[in-house]
Amino acid sequence: MTHYLRLLSLVVSAMLLAFKAVAGIKVSQTLPSAGKPEHCYTMMNANNYYCNATTSPTQTKDNYAQFAFYAASDKANTYYIYNVTASKWVSYDQAASYSAQTGFVKMTDNKVDAAVYKISELSTGAYEIQPYTTTGVAAIYLNWYKGVGNDNPTDGNVTLGLWTDNGTKDKGSNWTLKEVGVLQKYTLFSDGMPSNATVIINGQSFTGLNAQGDQSINAEEILASDITVKVGGGYLAKVTIDNANYQIDFKFIQYFTPTASIDAEKQYPYILKMPSAYIKKSGDNLAHTTSASDADRFVLIEAEQGKYYIYDRTAGCYIYYTNVANGSNQTTTANSNVKYTTDKATANTWQLMMLSEETVAIIPGSVENPTGNTPSFNFTGGIDNNAVLNLYNANDRNSAWQFIDPSKTPMPFATLMYALPGAQYIHKLPTKTGETITSVDFGSISTLALHDDRVAIGNKYKYISGTAPAEEGEYEYTLNLTNETGDEIQSKVRLIVSSHL
């Protein structure tokens, strides 16, 4: 009898393997009634939603369901699907035809013989899944019809539906099957990781990542929530996870250089700009200006890694918050959640959240895990309503701030000049409000000189004049300026000397 059962088992296994499995899918041999299936998979569509235990959508890692596939004995690339998490078969009521619908599949305790699925591999390595009609035709595609939302709530109980478009046309019909329990080697890359930065992935710390990918980590799958980056010095990291090729790239971007203290000999002042205005303290209010030259200059002092005091150097005060909550439209700083003080002990720190490679949200330093809804710097209510600086959602377009180095802002005078060899040369030097040209370093050019304004004859700007160098070539001279707060600024001018002009 034992010999007979062994032979029967071999025959059943041979029948199951007689039809070639779709590349990448490993069929299980052990039926659920006899033990755990050998190969379990998560199912995720190309919109990055996974099936949970009811086959409704989820993006919560703990709710990802696992599925096993058993080859059907009469059709190639055809499978029964078993929901390992729910201990149910993923079945359906077979019909002569199907229409687009929600809640098509159903969970059953017993396998329904007719409830098999054709699984086709796409060129991208993903799959599309079709139920069969009563006439043996693979019909339309498993999909959360009408999308994730009211008709298919996340972590709900509305099961997978059907849609007419295939996995090439519609991301919702495009499925990635990832085997559970299989570790993948993720290669870690970074071009320019700061020496004081640390990357933590699932509790494992990494420093000194490089562009050659010399470091790696083994994991089934890595999500953004599995990664923490600790960095200061005005840097943030843009993290790109490629789960198809098992690579993670960390691009570190420095938005500003911190200043050691408000009394430091070397200062790094910045203008703080949101999409349509700058910050300027006016009287008792942290108000706005649309003129960069009128904007206050700020320095950022790093109190601890990634946490900064913000000091308004123009007004001589720290910017701090009194309440981590969205403010309302206020026209006086006295009624805002963001205030100012000359006392460092009263001030608190701020942190940054990357919005783009150019902009950040400025968030209270006490917030542990900032999100798009976290209160951040914002002229809440809008500058058109004379709103003062306050707090509002980080994902609001007016919460996007740039740190602009005033010494590197575009100059109102030309920085690329042309001249014929030995010809008369003049370069007018208009400046922005509050800026003054103090001197010029002409380098190897001995035939030019800086001249003062000649307001009496209508020339209110300083200018450079003389004769261009006699030899053709590219020359450079440097203008030295100071702004209204005494900051030293330099601007280089290229001079192209050519007889072919």
C-alpha positions in Angstrom: 0.0 0.0 0.0 2.8 2.4 0.9 4.6 1.6 -2.4 1.3 2.4 -4.3 0.9 5.8 -2.5 4.5 6.7 -3.4 3.9 5.9 -7.0 0.6 7.8 -7.0 2.4 10.8 -5.6 5.1 10.6 -8.3 2.4 10.4 -11.0 0.5 13.5 -9.5 3.8 15.4 -9.4 4.6 14.5 -13.0 1.1 15.7 -14.1 1.5 19.0 -12.3 4.9 19.6 -14.0 3.8 18.4 -17.4 2.7 21.9 -18.4 5.5 24.4 -18.3 5.2 27.1 -15.7 5.5 30.7 -16.6 9.0 31.9 -16.3 9.6 33.3 -12.8 6.7 31.5 -11.1 7.6 28.4 -9.0 4.6 26.2 -8.6 4.0 24.5 -5.2 3.5 20.8 -4.9 2.3 20.5 -1.3 -1.4 21.0 -1.2 -2.6 23.2 1.7 -4.3 20.3 3.3 -1.0 18.5 3.5 1.2 21.4 4.7 2.6 24.8 3.8 3.1 25.4 0.1 6.8 25.5 -1.0 6.7 28.8 -2.7 4.7 31.9 -1.5 4.5 35.2 -3.3 3.2 38.7 -2.7 1.1 40.3 -5.4 1.7 44.0 -6.3 0.3 46.0 -9.2 2.3 48.7 -11.0 0.6 51.4 -9.0 2.5 49.9 -6.0 -0.6 48.5 -4.2 -0.4 45.0 -2.8 -3.2 42.5 -2.2 -4.1 42.0 1.4 -5.8 38.9 2.9 -9.1 39.8 1.3 -7.3 40.8 -2.0 -8.2 44.4 -1.4 -5.4 47.0 -1.9 -2.9 47.8 0.8 0.4 49.7 1.1 1.0 48.5 4.7 3.8 46.0 4.8 2.4 44.0 7.6 -0.8 43.5 5.6 0.7 42.1 2.5 -0.9 38.7 1.8 1.0 35.6 0.5 -0.2 33.5 -2.4 0.8 30.1 -3.8 0.3 28.9 -7.3 -0.6 25.3 -8.4 -0.4 24.3 -12.0 -3.7 23.2 -13.7 -3.4 19.8 -15.4 -5.1 20.6 -18.7 -3.8 24.1 -19.8 -0.4 25.6 -20.2 0.4 28.7 -18.1 -2.7 28.1 -16.1 -2.9 28.1 -12.3 -5.0 27.7 -9.2 -4.3 30.5 -6.8 -4.3 29.8 -3.1 -4.4 32.6 -0.5 -1.9 31.4 2.1 -2.6 34.2 4.5 -6.3 33.7 4.6 -6.1 29.9 4.1 -8.6 30.2 1.2 -8.6 29.5 -2.5 -9.0 32.5 -4.8 -12.0 31.4 -6.7 -14.7 32.9 -9.0 -18.0 32.0 -10.6 -17.3 31.0 -14.1 -19.5 32.5 -16.8 -19.7 32.7 -20.6 -18.4 36.2 -20.5 -17.4 38.9 -18.0 -17.8 42.7 -17.8 -15.7 45.2 -15.9 -16.5 45.0 -12.2 -15.4 45.2 -8.6 -15.4 42.2 -6.2 -15.1 39.6 -8.9 -13.0 37.0 -7.0 -14.1 35.3 -3.8 -12.4 33.3 -1.1 -13.5 29.7 -0.7 -12.5 27.0 1.7 -12.4 24.4 -1.1 -10.7 24.5 -4.4 -13.2 25.2 -7.3 -12.1 23.1 -10.2 -13.1 25.6 -12.8 -11.6 28.6 -11.0 -8.2 28.7 -12.8 -6.3 31.6 -14.2 -4.1 32.2 -17.2 -1.0 34.0 -16.2 1.1 35.6 -19.0 4.5 37.2 -18.5 5.1 40.7 -20.0 8.3 41.9 -21.5 9.0 43.8 -18.3 9.0 40.6 -16.2 5.6 41.5 -14.7 2.4 39.5 -15.3 -1.2 39.8 -16.2 -3.9 37.4 -14.8 -7.1 36.3 -16.6 -10.0 34.1 -15.5 -11.4 31.7 -18.1 -14.9 31.7 -19.5 -17.1 28.5 -19.7 -15.9 28.2 -23.3 -12.3 28.0 -22.2 -11.3 31.6 -23.3 -9.0 33.6 -21.1 -11.1 36.8 -20.6 -10.4 40.2 -19.2 -7.9 41.0 -16.4 -7.7 41.0 -12.6 -7.7 44.7 -11.6 -9.1 46.9 -8.9 -11.7 48.3 -11.3 -12.3 52.0 -10.8 -9.0 52.3 -9.0 -8.1 52.5 -5.3 -10.5 54.7 -3.4 -14.2 54.6 -2.6 -14.8 51.6 -4.8 -11.7 49.8 -3.6 -10.8 51.1 -0.1 -7.3 50.3 1.2 -7.2 47.6 3.7 -10.8 46.9 3.1 -12.7 43.8 2.1 -13.7 44.5 -1.6 -12.0 41.7 -3.5 -10.1 42.0 -6.8 -12.3 42.9 -9.8 -11.9 42.9 -13.6 -11.0 45.4 -16.2 -10.8 45.2 -20.0 -7.2 46.7 -20.5 -4.2 44.4 -20.2 -1.1 44.8 -18.2 0.7 46.8 -21.0 -2.1 49.4 -21.2 -3.1 49.7 -17.6 -0.9 49.6 -14.5 -3.7 48.1 -12.5 -3.6 45.0 -14.6 0.2 44.7 -14.4 1.3 42.5 -11.5 4.6 41.8 -9.9 4.9 38.5 -8.1 7.8 38.5 -5.5 8.7 35.3 -3.7 8.6 35.5 0.0 11.6 34.3 2.0 14.2 34.8 -0.8 16.9 37.2 0.1 18.2 39.6 -2.6 21.5 41.4 -2.6 20.9 45.1 -2.7 23.9 47.2 -3.9 24.2 50.6 -2.3 25.5 53.6 -4.3 26.3 57.2 -3.4 28.2 59.9 -5.2 29.5 62.3 -2.6 28.2 60.9 0.8 29.3 63.3 3.5 31.8 61.8 6.0 29.4 62.4 9.0 26.4 60.9 7.3 24.9 57.5 8.3 22.5 55.4 6.3 20.5 52.9 8.4 18.6 50.1 6.6 16.6 47.7 8.7 18.8 48.5 11.7 22.1 48.0 9.8 24.3 51.1 9.6 26.4 52.2 6.6 28.9 55.0 6.2 31.2 55.9 3.3 29.0 54.7 0.5 30.5 55.4 -2.9 29.7 55.4 -6.6 31.4 52.0 -7.1 28.8 50.2 -5.0 31.3 48.6 -2.7 28.7 48.0 0.0 25.5 45.9 0.0 22.7 44.5 2.2 20.7 41.3 1.8 16.9 41.6 2.2 13.7 40.3 0.7 12.5 43.7 -0.3 13.5 47.2 0.9 10.9 50.0 1.2 11.4 53.7 1.9 10.1 53.1 5.4 13.0 50.7 6.0 15.6 53.5 5.5 16.7 56.3 7.7 19.4 58.8 6.7 21.2 60.8 9.4 23.0 63.8 8.1 23.7 67.4 8.9 25.8 70.2 7.5 22.8 71.5 5.5 22.6 68.2 3.5 19.6 66.0 2.8 19.5 62.7 0.9 17.3 61.8 -2.1 16.8 58.0 -1.9 16.0 56.0 -5.0 15.1 52.3 -4.5 15.2 50.0 -7.5 13.5 46.8 -6.4 13.7 45.4 -9.9 17.5 45.5 -10.1 18.1 45.5 -6.4 19.9 48.8 -6.2 19.6 51.8 -3.9 21.0 55.2 -4.7 21.6 57.9 -2.1 22.1 61.4 -3.6 23.2 63.9 -1.0 22.3 67.5 -1.7 23.7 70.5 0.3 21.1 73.3 0.5 23.2 75.6 2.7 26.4 75.8 4.7 25.8 76.2 8.4 27.4 79.0 10.3 29.2 78.0 13.5 27.6 80.8 15.7 26.2 84.3 15.4 29.6 85.6 16.4 31.6 83.4 14.0 34.3 85.2 12.0 33.1 83.4 8.8 29.4 83.8 8.2 27.2 82.0 5.5 24.1 84.2 5.1 21.1 83.2 3.0 17.9 84.7 1.7 14.9 82.5 2.4 12.6 82.4 -0.6 9.2 80.7 -1.1 7.7 80.7 -4.6 6.7 84.3 -4.7 8.3 86.1 -1.8 11.1 86.4 0.7 11.1 86.9 4.5 11.6 90.4 5.9 11.0 91.5 9.4 9.0 94.7 9.3 8.4 96.4 12.6 7.1 93.7 15.0 6.1 91.3 12.2 7.9 88.5 10.3 6.5 89.7 7.0 7.3 89.3 3.3 9.0 91.2 0.5 9.1 90.5 -3.2 12.5 92.1 -3.6 15.6 89.9 -3.0 17.7 93.0 -2.2 15.2 93.9 0.6 15.0 90.4 2.1 16.5 89.6 5.5 19.7 87.6 5.6 19.7 84.4 7.7 22.3 82.1 9.1 21.7 78.5 10.2 23.5 77.2 13.3 23.6 73.5 13.7 22.7 72.6 17.3 22.8 68.8 16.7 22.9 66.7 13.5 20.2 67.9 11.2 18.7 70.4 13.7 19.3 74.1 13.2 18.7 77.4 14.9 17.6 80.0 12.4 19.0 83.5 13.1 17.8 86.6 11.2 21.1 88.4 11.0 19.5 91.5 9.5 17.0 91.9 12.3 19.2 90.4 15.0 16.8 87.7 16.3 16.2 84.0 16.3 13.1 82.5 14.6 11.2 80.0 16.8 7.9 78.2 17.1 5.4 78.2 20.0 3.0 75.5 18.7 3.5 72.6 16.2 0.2 73.1 14.5 -1.1 74.7 11.3 -1.8 78.4 11.8 -4.6 80.5 10.3 -4.4 83.7 8.3 -2.7 86.1 10.7 -1.4 89.6 9.9 0.6 90.0 13.1 3.4 87.8 14.4 1.9 88.1 17.9 -0.9 85.8 16.8 1.3 83.4 14.8 2.8 80.1 15.7 6.1 81.4 14.5 7.8 84.2 16.5 11.2 85.8 17.0 13.4 86.4 20.1 16.9 87.8 20.9 17.3 85.1 23.6 18.9 81.9 22.4 17.5 80.0 25.4 14.0 80.8 24.2 14.7 79.7 20.7 14.2 76.2 19.4 15.5 74.3 16.4 14.2 73.5 13.0 14.8 70.6 10.6 14.5 70.2 6.8 12.4 67.8 4.7 13.3 67.5 1.0 10.6 68.5 -1.4 12.8 68.7 -4.5 16.5 69.0 -5.3 16.1 72.8 -5.0 13.4 73.2 -2.3 12.8 72.0 1.3 10.1 72.3 3.9 11.3 74.0 7.2 9.8 71.9 10.0 9.9 72.2 13.8 12.8 70.2 15.1 10.6 68.4 17.7 8.7 66.5 15.0 10.1 62.9 14.9 8.8 61.6 11.6 7.8 64.5 9.3 5.2 63.9 6.5 3.6 66.0 3.9 1.0 67.1 6.5 3.5 68.3 9.1 3.3 72.0 9.9 6.2 74.0 8.3 7.2 77.5 7.3 4.4 79.2 5.3 2.9 82.6 4.9 -0.4 80.9 5.9 -3.3 82.7 4.2 -1.1 84.1 1.4 1.1 87.2 0.9 -1.8 88.8 -1.0 -3.6 89.0 2.4 -0.5 90.3 4.1 -0.1 87.1 6.1 2.9 86.8 8.4 5.2 83.9 8.7 3.3 80.9 10.2 3.0 77.2 9.9 1.1 75.1 7.4 1.3 71.7 5.7 4.7 70.8 4.2 3.1 69.6 1.0 1.5 73.0 0.3 3.2 74.7 -2.6 3.9 77.8 -0.5 5.8 75.6 2.0 8.6 75.1 -0.6 11.7 77.2 0.4 15.0 77.9 -1.2 18.2 79.0 0.5 19.7 81.6 -1.8 23.3 82.7 -1.4 23.0 86.5 -2.0 26.7 86.5 -3.2 25.7 84.2 -6.0 22.5 85.8 -7.2 22.5 87.0 -10.9 24.2 90.3 -11.4 22.5 93.2 -13.3 25.7 93.8 -15.3 27.1 91.6 -18.1 29.4 88.8 -17.0 30.5 87.9 -20.5 32.1 90.6 -22.6 33.7 90.7 -26.1 36.3 93.1 -27.6 38.5 93.4 -30.7 42.3 93.3 -29.9 43.6 96.7 -28.7 40.2 98.3 -29.2 38.6 100.9 -26.9 36.6 99.1 -24.2 33.9 100.1 -21.7 31.9 97.9 -19.3 29.1 99.7 -17.4 28.5 98.2 -13.9 25.0 98.8 -12.6 24.3 97.1 -9.2 21.4 96.0 -7.1 20.0 98.1 -4.3 22.4 98.2 -1.4 25.4 96.8 -3.3 28.6 98.7 -4.0 31.5 97.8 -6.2 34.7 98.4 -4.1 37.5 97.2 -6.4 38.3 95.0 -9.4 41.1 92.4 -9.7 42.1 92.6 -13.3 44.5 89.7 -13.2 46.8 89.7 -16.2 45.0 92.7 -17.8 47.0 95.9 -17.4 45.1 98.1 -19.9 41.8 98.5 -18.0 40.8 100.5 -14.9 37.8 101.0 -12.7 36.2 104.5 -12.7 33.8 106.1 -10.3 30.3 107.3 -11.2 29.9 110.4 -13.3 26.5 111.4 -12.3 27.0 115.0 -13.5 27.1 113.8 -17.1 24.3 111.2 -16.7 26.4 108.1 -15.8 25.3 106.9 -12.4 27.2 103.6 -12.5 30.8 102.8 -12.0 32.4 101.5 -15.1 35.5 99.9 -16.5 37.3 101.4 -19.4 40.6 101.4 -21.3 41.8 99.3 -24.2 41.3 95.6 -24.7 44.4 93.4 -24.6 46.3 93.3 -27.8 46.6 89.5 -28.0 43.6 87.4 -28.8 42.4 85.0 -26.1 40.1 84.6 -23.1 40.7 86.8 -20.1 39.0 87.2 -16.7 38.6 89.9 -14.1 36.9 89.8 -10.7 34.6 92.4 -9.3 34.5 92.8 -5.5 31.3 94.1 -4.0 29.7 94.6 -0.6 25.9 94.5 0.1 23.8 96.4 2.5 24.7 94.1 5.4 28.4 94.3 4.7 28.7 90.9 3.1 31.6 90.6 0.6 30.5 89.4 -2.9 32.6 88.5 -5.9 31.6 88.2 -9.5 33.8 87.0 -12.3 33.6 88.5 -15.8 34.9 86.7 -18.9 36.4 88.8 -21.6 36.7 87.2 -25.1 39.2 89.1 -27.3 39.0 88.1 -30.9 39.6 89.7 -34.3 36.7 87.7 -35.7 34.0 89.5 -33.9 
